[in-house]
Amino acid sequence: MIKLELKRDGTQNITKVCNMCGCHIEDLVIEDIMIKKDSDVTVKDKDGNEITRTELPSDLKECKCETCND
């Protein structure tokens, strides 16, 4: 699952956490979770590559840590 933490100072943290126990798996960046909606807007990552995926990758929907994956 994806966890978004917004802090009072305006910073945000996006992390991948285990769906079972909630532990931290890895830090994410906005490009990891961006999807393209059905529109004429062109969405690009930080390197200028067009983002064409229309849904989140399955490894971000169903996340398990090493302990829960056993």
Protein Blocks (a to p, Z undefined) as FASTA:
>chain_A
ZZddddfkopacdddddfklopafbdcdfklmgccdddfbdcddfkopacfbfbdcfklm
mccdfklmZZ
